[in-house]
Amino acid sequence: MRTRSSVLLATAVAGVLLVSACGGSDAGSTGSASGGGGGSSAAEVGVILPDTKSSARWESFDRPLLQKAFEAAGVKADIQNAQGDASNMQTIADQMLTEGVKVLAIVNLDSDSGAAIEAKAKKQGVQTIDYDRLTLGGSADYYVSFDNTKVGEEQGQGLAQCLGSGDKNIVYLNGSPTDNNATQFSKGAHSVLDPMTNYKVVAEQAVPDWDNQQAATIFEQMFTQQGGKIDGVLAANDGLGNAAISILAKNGLAGKVAVTGQDATTQGLQNILAKSQCMTVYKPVDQEAKALSDIAIALIKGETPKTTGTVQDTTGKRDVKSILLDPQLITRDKVKSVVDAGFVKASDLCTGDFAADCTELGIS
């Protein structure tokens, strides 16, 4: 009979390998368009999602939510995925521009390639929207995201709540160095944790391309270098958090070291139920997708979109009209709220050993 810890180890390791495999294979493929086959010449809006590696959200949530919103408005949209390949994203963008989209929204893989796409669109009179990630030095007309510094602050506060008082060693597993959001997450977390002098940062490293398998390797090196004396892991999202948990589980320490996350993925929430992850940040993607579709639809209709403020592009030295949404800190006692919001299904969350946890927390 397998123990809960053995199931946890197997699940964590499998999760690291599976997500990494999803991001690494079929790099040249693209997703299908809404309202018809990929690359439909009738598309008015083009949306390019980044990958399947950095988060499960892009295909599981953003794509269907955006498709539904555009279809409801009677707007033809072509939604594709660059599969983590910047040159592939450029090819998709060129195709969309050639076929006559009037609005192009991208989740950039890095600011340089994103800025090049936006510059080409601008020359062709196509309005652009930065979705979730701001393109530094770009020319997007609008930006839709969450308050990413606040996301980091929530992670820092969550880790501090989990660690409590006393002297503790912490490490940071930051997101991709080419992702401006990752920079903001880290900035927000440091703003909370740095003043807490009882916490000592013994290691910090960015994870290239948000690659979970690389994150596991990086964390294992940190763990070895510190002789296992790590009390907390500020992991930038659930995937990186799960990578750290896989190493901790291998060393019999899952649940004994505080680990953060972000995105409220099913895997991340299950880790929280198992008490191997102490928190995540829930970002209501339905609100973000609605904000993007609202802006794009308004532009198609020749209307001026409503925004909530501006965000400074420090590289381009300009203010970008923006909609910024509020993230939510999720601890074990708040997992039910994510299910109640419809973001995660109880049937997906409450499987196997997690059924008892769901019953305990009133999740059904």
C-alpha positions in Angstrom: 0.0 0.0 0.0 1.4 3.3 -1.0 1.7 6.1 1.6 0.4 9.6 0.9 4.1 10.8 0.8 4.9 8.3 -1.9 1.9 9.3 -4.0 2.9 13.0 -3.5 6.5 12.3 -4.7 5.3 10.4 -7.8 2.7 13.1 -8.6 5.2 15.9 -8.2 7.9 14.3 -10.3 5.4 13.3 -13.0 4.0 16.8 -13.0 7.5 18.3 -13.6 8.2 15.9 -16.5 4.7 16.1 -18.0 4.5 19.9 -18.2 8.0 20.2 -19.5 7.3 17.6 -22.1 4.2 19.5 -23.2 6.2 22.7 -23.7 9.1 21.0 -25.4 7.3 19.0 -28.1 5.7 20.1 -31.3 7.4 23.4 -31.0 6.3 24.5 -34.5 2.6 23.8 -34.0 -0.2 26.3 -33.6 -3.6 26.1 -32.1 -6.8 26.3 -34.1 -8.7 29.5 -34.6 -12.1 30.2 -33.1 -15.0 30.2 -35.5 -13.2 28.1 -38.0 -9.8 26.7 -39.0 -6.5 28.3 -38.2 -5.5 31.3 -40.3 -9.0 32.2 -41.5 -8.8 35.1 -43.8 -12.0 36.5 -42.3 -10.4 37.0 -38.9 -10.7 40.5 -37.5 -8.7 39.8 -34.3 -5.5 37.8 -33.9 -4.4 36.5 -30.5 -1.1 34.8 -30.0 -0.6 32.9 -26.8 3.0 32.1 -25.7 3.3 28.4 -24.9 2.1 25.4 -22.9 5.2 25.4 -20.7 5.0 28.5 -18.5 1.5 27.8 -17.3 -1.4 25.4 -18.0 -3.7 28.5 -18.1 -3.1 29.5 -21.7 -4.8 26.6 -23.4 -7.1 25.5 -20.5 -8.6 28.9 -19.7 -7.5 31.8 -21.9 -8.2 30.2 -25.2 -11.7 29.0 -24.5 -12.7 32.1 -22.6 -11.5 34.4 -25.5 -13.1 32.2 -28.1 -16.4 32.4 -26.2 -16.3 36.1 -25.8 -15.4 36.8 -29.5 -18.1 34.4 -30.7 -20.7 36.0 -28.5 -19.8 39.4 -30.0 -19.9 38.0 -33.6 -16.3 38.9 -34.0 -14.1 36.5 -36.0 -10.9 35.7 -34.1 -7.8 33.6 -34.9 -6.2 32.3 -31.7 -2.9 30.5 -32.0 -0.1 29.4 -29.7 3.6 30.0 -30.4 4.7 27.0 -28.4 7.5 28.9 -26.8 9.2 29.7 -30.1 9.8 33.5 -30.8 10.4 32.9 -34.5 7.2 30.9 -34.7 5.3 33.7 -33.0 6.8 36.1 -35.6 5.6 33.8 -38.4 2.1 33.5 -36.9 2.0 37.3 -36.6 3.1 37.8 -40.2 0.4 35.4 -41.3 -2.3 37.2 -39.3 -1.2 40.6 -40.6 -1.1 39.4 -44.2 -4.6 38.0 -43.8 -5.9 41.3 -42.7 -6.5 41.3 -38.9 -7.5 44.7 -37.6 -6.3 44.1 -34.0 -3.5 41.9 -32.8 -3.0 40.8 -29.2 0.2 39.0 -28.1 1.6 37.5 -24.9 5.2 38.1 -25.7 8.0 35.5 -25.2 10.5 38.3 -24.7 10.3 42.1 -25.2 12.6 42.3 -28.2 10.7 39.9 -30.4 7.4 41.3 -29.1 8.4 44.8 -30.0 9.4 43.7 -33.5 5.9 42.2 -34.0 4.2 45.4 -32.8 6.4 47.6 -34.9 5.4 45.7 -38.0 1.7 45.8 -37.1 1.9 49.5 -36.5 3.4 50.1 -39.9 0.4 48.3 -41.4 -2.1 50.3 -39.3 -3.0 47.4 -37.1 -3.7 48.2 -33.4 -1.9 46.0 -30.9 -2.6 44.9 -27.3 -0.1 43.5 -24.8 -1.9 40.7 -23.0 -0.7 39.7 -19.5 2.9 40.7 -20.3 4.0 44.2 -21.0 6.4 44.5 -24.0 9.2 46.8 -22.9 10.2 49.1 -25.8 7.1 48.0 -27.7 4.4 50.1 -29.3 1.2 48.4 -28.0 -1.8 50.7 -27.9 -3.2 48.9 -24.8 -2.1 46.6 -22.0 -4.3 44.1 -20.1 -2.9 42.3 -17.1 -3.0 41.9 -13.3 -1.1 44.1 -10.9 2.1 42.1 -11.1 3.9 43.8 -8.4 1.0 43.1 -6.1 1.1 39.4 -7.2 4.7 39.4 -5.9 3.6 41.1 -2.7 1.0 38.5 -2.1 3.6 35.8 -2.6 5.9 37.5 -0.1 3.1 37.9 2.4 2.0 34.4 2.0 5.5 33.0 2.5 5.9 35.1 5.6 2.6 33.8 7.0 3.7 30.2 6.4 7.2 30.7 7.9 6.2 32.7 10.9 8.8 34.2 13.3 12.3 33.1 13.9 15.4 33.0 11.7 14.7 31.2 8.4 16.7 30.6 5.2 14.8 31.3 2.0 15.5 30.9 -1.7 13.9 32.5 -4.7 12.9 30.6 -7.9 12.1 33.5 -10.1 10.4 33.3 -13.5 12.0 33.7 -16.9 14.5 36.6 -17.1 12.9 37.6 -20.4 9.5 38.1 -18.9 8.8 41.5 -17.5 6.1 40.0 -15.3 8.7 37.8 -13.6 10.7 40.9 -12.8 7.6 42.5 -11.2 6.8 39.4 -9.2 10.3 39.3 -7.7 10.2 43.1 -7.0 6.9 42.8 -5.1 8.1 39.8 -3.1 11.4 41.4 -2.2 9.5 44.6 -1.1 7.7 42.5 1.5 10.4 40.0 2.6 13.6 42.2 2.5 12.6 44.3 5.5 12.0 41.1 7.5 15.6 40.7 8.7 15.0 37.3 10.3 14.7 35.8 6.8 18.0 35.2 5.0 18.1 34.8 1.2 20.6 32.1 0.7 20.0 31.6 -3.0 18.1 33.2 -5.9 17.9 32.3 -9.6 15.7 33.0 -12.5 14.4 29.9 -14.4 14.9 30.3 -18.2 11.6 30.1 -20.1 9.7 29.1 -17.0 11.0 25.6 -17.6 9.8 23.4 -14.8 12.4 20.7 -15.4 15.2 23.3 -15.3 13.6 24.6 -12.1 13.9 21.2 -10.5 17.6 21.0 -11.5 18.2 24.6 -10.2 16.4 24.0 -6.9 18.2 20.6 -6.4 21.5 22.5 -6.8 20.4 25.1 -4.3 19.3 22.4 -1.9 22.6 20.6 -2.1 24.7 23.8 -1.8 22.8 24.7 1.4 23.0 21.2 2.8 19.2 21.0 2.8 19.0 23.9 5.2 16.2 25.7 3.4 13.0 26.8 5.2 11.1 28.6 2.5 10.9 28.7 -1.3 9.6 31.8 -3.1 8.5 30.1 -6.3 7.1 32.4 -8.9 4.3 30.1 -10.0 2.7 26.7 -9.3 4.9 24.9 -11.9 8.1 26.2 -10.4 6.7 25.4 -6.9 5.9 21.9 -7.9 9.4 21.5 -9.3 10.8 22.4 -5.9 8.3 20.1 -4.1 9.5 17.2 -6.3 13.0 17.6 -4.9 11.8 18.1 -1.4 9.6 15.0 -1.6 12.6 13.0 -2.9 14.4 14.1 0.3 11.5 13.4 2.6 10.9 17.1 3.3 7.6 17.8 1.3 5.3 19.7 3.7 8.2 20.7 6.0 9.4 23.5 3.8 7.1 26.4 2.9 6.7 26.8 -0.9 4.7 29.5 -2.7 3.1 29.5 -6.2 0.8 31.4 -8.5 -2.0 30.7 -11.0 -4.1 28.5 -8.8 -3.7 25.5 -11.1 -5.2 22.2 -10.3 -1.8 20.8 -9.5 -0.9 23.8 -7.3 -4.2 23.6 -5.4 -3.7 19.8 -4.8 -0.2 20.6 -3.4 -1.9 23.1 -1.1 -4.5 20.5 0.0 -1.6 18.1 0.7 0.2 20.8 2.7 3.3 20.6 0.5 2.6 24.1 -0.9 1.5 26.8 1.4 -0.2 29.3 -1.0 -0.9 30.3 -4.5 -2.1 33.5 -6.2 -5.4 33.2 -8.0 -5.8 35.5 -10.9 -9.3 35.5 -12.3 -8.4 34.8 -15.9 -12.0 35.2 -16.9 -11.8 38.9 -15.9 -8.5 39.3 -17.9 -9.9 37.5 -21.0 -13.0 39.7 -20.8 -10.9 42.9 -20.5 -8.9 41.9 -23.6 -12.0 40.9 -25.6 -13.7 44.1 -24.6 -10.8 46.3 -25.8 -10.5 44.3 -29.1 -14.2 44.4 -29.8 -14.4 48.2 -29.1 -11.5 48.8 -31.5 -13.2 46.7 -34.2 -16.3 48.8 -33.8 -14.3 52.0 -33.9 -15.0 52.9 -30.3 -12.5 54.1 -27.6 -11.9 51.3 -25.1 -12.4 51.9 -21.4 -9.2 51.6 -19.3 -8.4 52.0 -15.6 -5.1 53.8 -15.9 -1.6 53.6 -17.4 1.5 51.6 -16.9 5.0 52.9 -17.7 7.1 51.2 -20.3 10.5 52.1 -18.7 12.4 51.1 -21.9 10.2 52.9 -24.3 9.7 55.8 -21.9 6.0 56.0 -22.5 2.8 55.4 -20.7 0.6 52.6 -22.0 -3.2 52.7 -21.5 -4.0 49.8 -19.3 -6.5 47.6 -17.4 -5.0 46.1 -14.3 -6.9 43.6 -12.3 -6.4 42.5 -8.6 -4.9 39.1 -7.7 -6.1 37.0 -4.7 -3.9 35.2 -2.1 -5.1 31.6 -1.7 -4.2 29.5 1.3 -5.6 26.1 2.2 -8.7 27.5 3.8 -9.5 29.5 0.7 -9.1 26.8 -2.0 -12.9 26.4 -2.0 -13.3 29.9 -3.3 -11.4 29.1 -6.4 -13.7 26.1 -7.0 -16.8 28.2 -6.2 -15.6 30.7 -8.8 -15.6 28.0 -11.5 -11.9 28.3 -12.2 -11.2 24.7 -11.2 -13.7 21.8 -11.2 -14.1 19.9 -8.0 -14.2 16.7 -10.0 -10.6 17.5 -11.3 -9.3 18.7 -7.9 -10.8 16.1 -5.5 -9.3 12.9 -7.0 -7.7 10.0 -5.1 -6.1 11.0 -1.8 -7.4 14.6 -2.2 -11.0 13.6 -1.8 -10.7 13.5 1.9 -9.1 17.0 1.9 -12.0 18.4 -0.2 -14.6 16.8 2.2 -12.7 18.4 5.1 -12.9 21.9 3.4 -16.4 21.5 2.2 -15.4 21.4 -1.5 -17.8 19.4 -3.7 
